[in-house]
Amino acid sequence: MTPPPAPRRRTVLQSGAALGLGAAAALTTGTAAEAAGREGGVDDGGYLVGRGISDATGEIAEVGMMGYGRFDQQAAGLHTRLRARAFAVVDRASGERVLLVVADSPMIFESVHRAVLRRLGELYGGLYTEQNVLITATHTHAGPGGYAHHVLYNTTTNGFHAKTFEAVADGLVEAARRAHEDLAPGELVLTHAELTGVSVNRSRTAFDRNPPEVRAFFPDAVDPLSTVLRIERGGRAVGAVNWFAVHGTSMSGDNRLISADNKGYAAYHWEREVAGVDYRDGRPPAFVSAFAQTNAGDMSPNLDLRPPTTPADFARTKESGLRQYEAAAGQAVRPGVRMTGGVDARLVYLDLARTAVGPEFTGDGRAHTTSTPCVGASMAAGSVEDGPAFPGFQEGENPFFDLVSEGLVYQVSPELRQAQSPKDVFVPIGLLNGVLPWVQERVPVQLVRIGRLYLIGIPGEVTIAAGLALRRTVAAITGSELEDVLVAGYANAYFHYVTTPEEYDSQQYEGGSTLFGRWQLGALRQTAAALASAMRDGRRLPLGPVPPDLSDRQIALQPGVVVDAPQLFRRFGDVLSAPRETYRAGEVVQAVFAGAHPGNGLRRGGTFLEVQREEDGGWRTIADDGDWSTRFRWERDGLAASRTTVTWEIAPGTPPGRYRIRYHGDAKGLTGRITPISGTTPVFTVR
């Protein structure tokens, strides 16, 4: 088999610094076209498998960033693009299929889930539905917000942002379409390993309240399980999905650049820097890697249990991503278990505001009922180890709100007391849902099977102990090995956290964010058990209470771009500050342009910048705004002018030669017409 040709449009700058690069690089030869050509020849096993990548970034300027809940964290540029990666798997024997989409997004909201399913239905009829499509987020805390249909998540973004919503939905659908079109015979190989030194339990006080057997299962209070599902065609790896529990909080709450955080870097490194994928050349990628979340609710990447600071967070993000990549790449060369067996999926909607939970799932042997959602005072405090939220609140006890809860809230509503106590209620947000849709109450719970692998789709952040309870529940019913049953967190919607009852009683940040009370985990275990039993027995379940479509109830308060104008006596694209004439590897090149507001055109699938090297009398792009080595910063300069700063870090091993930087943007005129603009720096030399 001949290797794929070198990228036509860009020359990849290899980092060469990561461990396991040689072994991983050996896995990534071969193309989708070659695999498709074998469809009538070599049989690659019992599955058809397709892979797809797409840009799902959204707005990068003057939009609130999602994750830390800070009003002051307004985006002002781009560090790395946010991508969606999709994997379609078809059981060739039965024709059953599943579609897994992993997005570099803070959360997957019901708004996006609904839009993606609707558009997939328009493309493929009943082929991909809510039953067999699992959409998960990596939970970066450096993505744009404003794409939810529930008010709470749009409070820091001045309401709904249609441009970001469309970019996210379009990116997810495009990745899914590409995965569907890439379907070809393939084999799936499953491996498990342990990865330590990458995560730490940020809520040890709560974790230590769990029963001794749970603490013994996680002796270091972390979940070290790293699972890789490898996709092979003709004996060569063309893709991989890794599941590992760690929060996307390597990037600081003080950062203002959109970034895919540690899991995004892990995927980018494997695809771009190791496998040589060019995201913009229009060809099917030789290799697609996704780094998905599991039960990461209390797993922090900040090993010192201190919030990261910027710009030190860039190095910490890269380090965490490299460690996850190294573990996955090491697993990718192991024999593993070659998957056999069917593909199946079940999904139901659960009204968590009023679910009766049977005694076998509550932990105390008695039946209980969940309640309407309540925000705890400790939720308002934020996770002090990753990024505090509002001053005046703390994790654990908040005496004033304890007094309010015991003296008023729980006196007025005994139903809330039996479900929510000992939570110090800050906002009984379920009451506000009667006026405006603040948070989601009817949520999807899903179970997906791919051979021996089971994924429990939970629309929130599950602690490792709560995840263990869910995994054990499903494994006992399906007869699976526990390591083959994983929680797929941040899936299909978002309802905040899930803790064990013991952790809930501690009322740390995670317990205060368990909106539906002490019995929420029991309700989810009960639902997961029903899904597992139905899957085992070949039964379908009623869909349950589907949440309402809220698309016509959105409020957008963010002012739009009125007009763009260059600085006085300047034209759009002019270089306001040029690079030096000469640089060496390890230095940073900087150029400032007379630009325009990036919100005029998001350039999804494109770029705001290019770093170019002179070759054979022409210019070849070697890096763009999706690369780790570049940063794109935007700031206002007066009322209508924009200063656009582009930086490029010259990596070791960069070939000497003549280089230049190009800027691309879109300017809005007085009539509202948007016109493309560009600028180019003088040539500089890398020695």
Residue pairs with C-beta under 8 A, 6 or more apart in sequence:
1 29
1 30
1 34
1 234
1 236
3 29
3 30
4 29
4 30
4 31
4 286
6 276
7 276
7 278
7 281
8 278
8 281
9 278
9 280
9 281
9 620
9 621
10 278
10 280
10 281
10 620
10 621
10 622
10 623
10 624
11 613
11 615
11 620
11 622
12 272
12 273
12 276
12 278
12 622
13 273
13 622
13 623
13 627
13 629
13 651
13 653
13 654
14 273
14 274
14 653
15 269
15 273
15 651
16 652
16 653
17 652
18 269
18 273
18 274
18 322
18 325
18 326
18 329
19 322
19 326
20 325
20 326
20 329
20 330
21 274
21 329
23 329
23 330
23 332
23 333
24 270
24 274
24 275
24 329
24 332
24 333
25 274
25 275
26 333
27 236
27 237
27 287
27 332
27 333
28 236
28 237
28 238
28 274
28 275
28 276
28 286
28 287
29 236
29 286
30 233
30 234
30 236
30 238
30 286
31 283
31 284
31 286
32 51
32 182
32 184
32 238
32 284
32 285
33 284
34 233
34 234
35 44
35 184
35 185
35 186
35 233
35 234
35 238
36 184
38 44
38 184
38 185
38 233
38 234
39 184
39 185
42 185
42 234
43 185
44 184
44 185
44 186
44 187
44 232
44 233
44 234
45 185
45 186
45 187
45 188
45 338
45 339
46 91
46 92
46 93
46 340
47 89
47 90
47 91
47 92
47 185
47 186
47 187
47 188
47 339
47 343
48 88
48 89
48 90
48 92
48 183
48 184
48 185
48 186
49 87
49 88
49 89
49 90
49 183
49 184
49 185
49 186
49 188
49 231
49 233
49 239
50 86
50 87
50 88
50 178
50 179
50 180
50 181
50 182
50 183
50 184
51 85
51 86
51 87
51 88
51 178
51 179
51 182
51 231
51 238
51 239
51 284
51 285
51 288
52 85
52 86
52 87
52 88
52 174
52 175
52 176
52 177
52 178
52 179
52 180
52 181
52 182
52 288
53 83
53 84
53 85
53 86
53 175
53 178
53 271
53 277
53 279
53 285
53 288
54 83
54 84
54 86
54 170
54 171
54 172
54 174
54 175
54 178
54 605
55 81
55 82
55 83
55 84
55 167
55 171
55 279
55 604
55 605
55 626
56 82
56 83
56 84
56 103
56 104
56 105
56 167
56 168
56 170
56 171
56 172
56 175
56 604
57 78
57 81
57 82
57 144
57 167
57 171
57 258
57 602
57 604
58 82
58 143
58 144
58 147
58 161
58 163
58 164
58 165
58 167
58 168
58 258
58 602
59 75
59 144
59 146
59 161
59 163
59 164
59 167
59 598
59 599
59 602
60 75
60 77
60 78
60 144
60 257
60 258
60 598
60 602
60 632
60 634
61 75
61 76
61 77
61 597
61 598
61 599
61 634
62 74
62 75
62 76
62 558
62 597
62 599
63 74
63 75
63 144
63 145
63 146
63 157
63 161
63 164
63 558
63 599
64 71
64 73
64 74
64 75
64 144
64 145
64 146
64 156
64 157
64 158
65 73
65 74
65 75
65 141
65 142
65 143
65 144
65 145
65 156
65 256
65 258
66 106
66 107
66 141
66 143
66 144
66 145
66 146
66 153
66 156
66 157
67 106
67 139
67 140
67 141
67 142
67 143
67 248
67 249
67 253
67 387
68 141
68 253
68 382
68 387
68 389
69 156
69 382
69 389
69 390
70 156
70 253
70 387
70 389
71 155
71 156
73 156
73 253
73 254
73 255
73 256
74 256
75 144
75 256
75 257
75 258
76 256
76 257
76 633
76 634
76 635
77 256
77 257
77 258
77 598
77 631
77 632
77 633
77 634
77 645
78 257
78 258
78 598
78 608
78 625
78 631
78 632
79 142
79 251
79 255
79 257
79 258
79 259
79 314
79 631
80 258
80 259
80 260
80 264
80 265
80 268
80 626
80 627
80 628
81 104
81 258
81 260
81 279
81 625
81 626
82 103
82 104
82 105
82 140
82 143
82 171
82 258
82 260
82 264
83 103
83 104
83 171
83 175
83 260
83 264
83 267
83 268
83 279
83 626
84 101
84 102
84 103
84 104
84 105
84 171
84 172
84 174
84 175
85 101
85 102
85 103
85 175
85 267
85 288
85 289
85 290
86 99
86 100
86 101
86 102
86 172
86 175
86 176
86 178
86 179
87 99
87 100
87 101
87 179
87 231
87 239
87 241
87 288
87 290
88 97
88 98
88 99
88 100
88 176
88 179
88 180
88 182
88 183
89 97
89 98
89 99
89 100
89 188
89 343
89 450
90 96
90 97
90 183
90 343
91 97
91 342
91 343
92 185
93 342
94 342
94 343
96 132
96 342
96 343
96 344
96 345
97 127
97 128
97 132
97 343
98 132
98 133
98 134
98 343
98 344
98 345
98 448
98 449
98 450
99 120
99 128
99 132
99 133
99 134
99 176
99 179
99 180
100 134
100 136
100 241
100 290
100 448
100 455
101 116
101 133
101 134
101 135
101 136
101 172
101 175
101 176
102 136
102 137
102 138
102 241
102 290
102 291
102 292
103 135
103 136
103 137
103 138
103 168
103 171
103 172
104 137
104 138
104 140
104 143
104 260
104 261
104 263
104 264
104 267
105 137
105 138
105 139
105 140
105 143
105 168
106 137
106 139
106 140
106 141
106 143
106 145
106 248
107 137
107 139
107 148
107 153
107 490
107 494
108 135
108 136
108 137
108 459
108 490
108 491
108 492
108 493
108 494
109 147
109 148
109 149
109 150
109 153
109 493
109 494
110 148
110 149
110 150
110 440
110 492
110 493
110 494
110 547
110 550
111 147
111 148
111 149
111 150
111 165
111 550
111 551
112 135
112 147
112 165
112 168
112 169
112 172
113 130
113 135
113 444
113 492
113 493
114 549
114 551
115 165
115 169
116 133
116 135
116 169
116 172
116 173
116 176
117 128
117 129
117 130
117 133
119 169
119 173
120 127
120 128
120 129
120 133
120 173
120 176
121 128
121 129
123 173
123 177
124 180
128 176
128 180
130 347
130 444
130 492
130 543
131 345
131 346
131 347
132 345
132 448
133 176
134 345
134 446
134 448
134 455
134 457
134 488
134 491
134 492
135 172
135 491
135 492
136 292
136 293
136 457
136 488
136 489
136 490
136 491
136 492
137 293
137 490
138 248
138 260
138 261
138 263
138 264
138 291
138 292
138 293
138 490
139 247
139 248
139 263
139 293
139 296
139 461
139 489
139 490
140 248
140 251
140 259
140 260
140 261
140 263
140 264
141 247
141 248
141 249
141 251
141 253
141 261
141 386
141 387
142 248
142 251
142 255
142 257
142 258
142 259
142 260
142 261
143 258
143 259
143 260
144 157
144 161
144 164
144 258
145 153
145 154
145 156
145 157
145 161
145 164
146 154
146 157
146 158
146 159
146 160
146 161
146 164
146 165
146 558
147 160
147 161
147 164
147 165
147 168
148 154
148 160
148 494
149 160
149 437
149 550
149 551
149 553
149 554
150 437
150 438
150 439
150 440
150 550
151 436
151 437
151 438
151 555
152 429
152 438
152 439
153 494
154 160
154 161
154 555
157 558
158 556
158 557
158 558
159 554
159 555
159 556
159 557
159 558
160 554
160 555
160 556
161 556
161 558
162 554
162 556
163 599
163 602
167 602
167 604
170 604
171 604
178 284
182 284
184 233
185 233
186 231
186 232
186 233
186 238
187 231
187 232
187 233
187 338
187 339
188 229
188 230
188 231
188 232
188 338
188 339
188 450
188 451
189 229
189 230
189 232
189 335
189 336
189 337
189 338
189 339
190 227
190 228
190 229
190 230
190 336
190 337
190 339
190 451
190 452
190 453
190 484
191 227
191 228
191 230
191 331
191 332
191 334
191 336
191 337
192 225
192 226
192 227
192 228
192 331
192 483
193 225
193 226
193 228
193 327
193 330
193 331
194 224
194 225
194 226
195 224
195 225
195 226
195 244
195 323
195 324
195 327
196 220
196 222
196 224
197 303
197 323
198 244
198 246
198 301
198 320
198 323
198 324
198 327
199 222
199 223
199 224
199 245
199 246
199 247
199 296
199 299
199 300
199 301
199 303
200 221
200 222
200 299
200 300
200 301
200 302
200 303
200 305
201 207
201 221
201 222
201 298
201 299
201 300
201 464
202 247
202 298
202 299
202 300
202 302
202 305
202 383
202 385
202 386
203 298
203 383
203 463
203 503
203 506
203 508
203 509
203 510
204 221
205 396
205 506
205 508
206 298
206 463
206 499
206 502
206 503
206 506
206 508
206 510
206 511
207 215
207 218
207 221
207 298
207 463
207 464
207 465
207 503
208 215
208 221
209 502
209 503
209 505
209 506
210 465
210 500
210 502
210 503
211 502
214 465
214 468
214 500
215 221
217 468
218 464
218 465
218 468
221 464
222 245
222 299
222 464
223 245
223 294
223 295
223 299
223 464
223 467
225 243
225 244
225 245
225 294
225 483
225 486
226 242
226 243
226 244
226 324
226 327
226 328
226 331
227 242
227 243
227 244
227 294
227 453
227 483
227 486
228 240
228 241
228 242
228 243
228 328
228 331
228 332
228 336
229 240
229 241
229 339
229 450
229 453
230 237
230 239
230 240
230 331
230 332
230 336
231 237
231 238
231 239
231 240
231 288
232 238
237 287
237 332
238 286
238 287
238 288
239 287
239 288
239 289
240 270
240 287
240 288
240 289
240 290
240 328
240 332
241 289
241 290
241 292
242 266
242 289
242 290
242 291
242 292
242 324
242 327
242 328
242 331
243 292
243 293
243 294
243 486
243 488
244 291
244 294
244 324
244 327
244 328
245 293
245 294
245 295
245 296
245 299
245 464
245 467
246 262
246 263
246 296
246 299
246 300
246 301
246 320
246 324
247 296
247 299
247 300
247 301
247 386
248 261
248 262
248 263
248 264
248 293
248 301
249 261
249 300
249 301
249 302
249 308
249 383
249 386
249 387
250 261
250 262
250 301
250 302
250 308
250 313
250 316
250 317
250 320
250 321
251 259
251 261
251 308
251 310
251 313
251 314
251 317
252 307
252 308
252 309
252 310
252 313
252 387
253 307
253 387
254 309
254 310
255 310
255 313
257 631
257 632
257 633
259 317
260 267
260 268
261 317
261 321
262 301
262 317
262 320
262 321
262 324
263 291
263 292
263 293
263 321
263 324
264 291
264 321
265 317
265 318
265 320
265 321
265 322
265 628
266 289
266 291
266 321
266 322
266 324
266 325
266 328
267 289
267 290
267 291
268 321
268 626
268 628
269 321
269 322
269 325
269 628
270 287
270 289
270 325
270 328
270 329
271 277
271 279
271 285
271 287
271 288
271 289
272 278
272 279
272 627
273 628
274 287
274 329
275 285
275 286
275 287
276 286
277 285
277 286
277 287
277 288
279 285
279 626
280 605
280 606
280 607
280 624
280 626
289 328
291 321
291 324
291 325
291 328
292 488
293 488
293 489
293 490
294 462
294 467
294 486
294 487
294 488
294 489
295 462
295 463
295 464
295 466
295 467
295 468
295 470
295 487
295 489
296 461
296 462
296 489
297 460
297 461
297 462
297 463
297 464
297 466
297 467
297 489
297 497
297 498
297 499
297 510
298 463
298 464
298 510
299 464
300 383
300 385
300 386
301 316
301 320
302 308
302 316
302 385
302 386
305 385
306 385
307 384
307 385
307 386
307 387
307 388
308 316
308 386
318 628
337 452
339 450
339 451
339 452
339 453
340 451
340 452
341 449
341 451
341 452
342 449
342 451
343 449
343 450
343 451
344 448
344 449
344 535
345 446
345 447
345 448
345 449
346 446
346 447
346 531
346 534
346 535
346 540
346 541
347 444
347 445
347 446
347 447
347 457
347 492
347 531
347 543
348 444
348 445
348 527
348 530
348 531
348 541
348 542
348 543
348 544
349 442
349 443
349 444
349 445
349 543
349 544
349 545
349 546
349 547
350 442
350 443
350 444
350 445
350 523
350 524
350 527
350 544
350 545
351 441
351 442
351 544
351 545
352 370
352 373
352 441
352 442
352 443
352 495
352 515
352 516
352 520
352 523
353 370
353 371
353 372
353 373
353 430
353 441
353 516
354 369
354 370
354 371
354 372
355 369
355 370
355 516
355 519
355 523
355 526
356 367
356 368
356 369
357 367
357 368
357 369
357 370
357 519
357 522
357 523
357 526
358 367
358 522
358 526
359 365
359 366
359 367
361 473
361 522
361 523
361 525
361 526
361 529
362 368
362 501
362 519
362 522
363 500
363 501
363 522
364 501
368 418
368 419
368 518
368 519
368 522
369 415
369 418
369 419
369 519
370 419
370 516
370 517
370 519
370 520
370 523
371 415
371 416
371 418
371 419
371 420
371 430
371 516
371 517
372 416
372 428
372 430
372 431
372 433
372 441
372 516
373 429
373 430
373 433
373 439
373 441
373 495
373 515
373 516
374 416
374 420
374 423
374 425
374 426
374 427
374 428
374 429
374 430
374 515
374 517
375 425
375 426
375 427
375 428
375 429
375 512
375 513
375 515
376 423
376 424
376 425
376 426
376 507
376 511
376 512
376 513
376 514
377 393
377 394
377 398
377 401
377 424
377 425
377 426
377 512
378 393
378 394
378 395
378 396
378 398
378 424
378 507
378 508
378 509
378 511
378 512
378 513
379 389
379 426
379 496
379 509
379 512
379 513
380 389
380 390
380 393
380 426
380 512
381 388
381 389
381 390
381 393
381 394
381 395
381 398
381 509
381 512
382 388
382 389
382 390
382 393
382 509
383 395
383 509
383 510
384 394
384 395
384 509
393 426
395 507
395 508
395 509
395 512
396 506
396 507
396 508
397 424
397 507
398 424
398 426
401 424
401 425
401 426
402 424
404 424
404 425
405 421
405 423
405 424
405 425
409 416
409 425
409 428
410 416
410 417
410 420
410 421
416 425
416 428
416 517
419 516
419 517
419 518
419 519
420 517
420 518
421 518
422 505
422 507
423 504
423 507
423 511
423 512
423 517
424 507
424 512
426 512
429 438
429 439
429 515
430 439
430 441
432 438
433 439
433 441
436 553
437 548
437 550
437 553
439 495
439 496
439 515
440 459
440 493
440 494
440 495
440 547
441 547
442 544
442 545
442 546
442 547
443 459
443 493
443 495
443 547
444 457
444 459
444 491
444 492
444 493
445 456
445 457
445 458
445 459
445 524
445 527
445 528
445 531
446 455
446 456
446 457
446 488
446 491
446 492
446 531
447 454
447 455
447 456
447 457
447 474
447 528
447 531
447 532
447 535
448 454
448 455
448 457
448 488
449 455
449 478
449 535
452 480
452 481
452 484
453 484
453 486
454 474
454 475
454 478
454 480
454 484
454 485
454 486
454 532
455 486
455 487
455 488
456 470
456 471
456 474
456 485
456 486
456 487
456 488
456 528
457 488
457 491
457 492
458 470
458 487
458 488
458 489
458 491
458 498
458 524
459 490
459 491
459 492
459 493
459 494
459 495
460 489
460 490
460 494
460 495
460 496
460 497
460 498
461 489
461 490
461 496
461 497
461 498
461 510
461 513
462 470
462 487
462 489
462 497
462 498
463 497
463 498
463 499
463 500
463 503
463 510
465 499
465 500
465 502
465 503
466 498
466 499
466 500
466 503
466 521
467 487
467 489
469 500
469 521
469 525
470 487
470 521
470 524
470 525
470 528
471 482
471 485
471 486
471 487
472 482
473 525
473 528
473 529
473 532
474 480
474 485
474 528
474 529
474 531
474 532
475 481
475 482
475 484
475 485
477 529
477 532
477 533
477 536
478 485
478 532
478 535
478 536
493 547
495 515
495 516
496 513
496 514
496 515
497 510
497 511
497 513
497 514
497 515
498 514
498 520
498 521
498 524
499 510
499 511
499 514
499 520
499 521
500 521
501 518
501 519
501 521
501 522
503 510
503 511
504 511
504 514
504 517
504 518
505 511
505 518
514 520
516 523
530 541
531 541
533 539
534 540
534 541
560 599
561 597
561 599
561 600
561 668
562 640
562 668
563 640
563 668
563 669
563 670
564 572
564 596
564 597
564 600
564 640
564 641
564 642
564 667
564 668
564 669
565 640
565 641
566 572
566 574
566 594
566 641
567 574
567 576
567 594
567 637
567 638
567 641
570 576
570 594
571 594
572 594
572 595
572 596
572 665
572 667
572 677
572 679
573 593
573 594
573 595
573 663
573 665
573 677
573 678
573 679
573 680
574 593
574 594
574 679
575 591
575 592
575 593
575 594
575 679
575 680
575 681
575 682
576 592
576 593
576 594
576 643
577 590
577 591
577 592
578 591
578 681
578 682
579 589
579 590
579 591
579 661
579 681
579 682
579 684
580 589
580 684
581 684
581 685
582 684
582 685
582 686
582 687
583 589
583 650
583 684
583 685
583 686
583 687
584 650
584 686
584 687
585 650
585 651
585 652
585 653
585 654
585 686
586 649
586 650
586 652
587 649
587 650
588 647
588 648
588 649
588 650
589 611
589 647
589 648
589 649
589 650
589 659
589 661
589 684
590 645
590 646
590 647
591 645
591 646
591 647
591 661
591 663
591 681
592 643
592 644
592 645
592 646
593 643
593 644
593 645
593 646
593 663
593 679
594 641
594 642
594 643
594 644
594 679
595 634
595 642
595 643
595 644
595 663
595 665
595 677
595 679
596 642
596 644
596 665
596 666
596 667
596 668
596 677
597 634
597 642
597 668
598 608
598 634
598 665
600 665
600 666
600 667
600 668
600 674
601 665
601 666
601 674
601 676
603 664
603 666
606 664
607 624
607 625
607 626
607 664
608 625
608 632
608 644
608 663
608 664
608 665
609 624
609 625
609 630
609 632
609 646
609 661
609 662
609 663
609 664
610 621
610 623
610 624
610 661
610 662
610 664
611 621
611 622
611 623
611 624
611 629
611 630
611 648
611 659
611 660
611 661
612 619
612 620
612 621
612 622
612 659
612 660
612 661
612 662
613 619
613 620
613 622
613 655
613 657
613 658
613 659
614 620
614 657
614 658
614 659
614 660
614 683
615 657
619 660
623 629
623 630
623 648
624 630
625 632
629 648
629 649
629 650
629 651
630 646
630 647
630 648
630 649
631 646
631 647
632 644
632 645
632 646
633 644
633 645
633 646
633 647
634 642
634 643
634 644
634 645
635 642
635 643
635 645
636 642
636 643
637 643
644 663
644 665
646 661
646 663
648 661
650 686
654 686
655 686
656 685
656 686
656 687
657 685
657 686
658 683
658 684
658 685
659 683
659 684
659 685
659 686
660 680
660 681
660 682
660 683
660 684
661 680
661 681
662 678
662 679
662 680
662 681
663 678
663 679
663 680
664 676
664 677
664 678
665 676
665 677
665 678
666 674
666 675
666 676
666 677
667 674
667 675
667 677
668 674
669 675
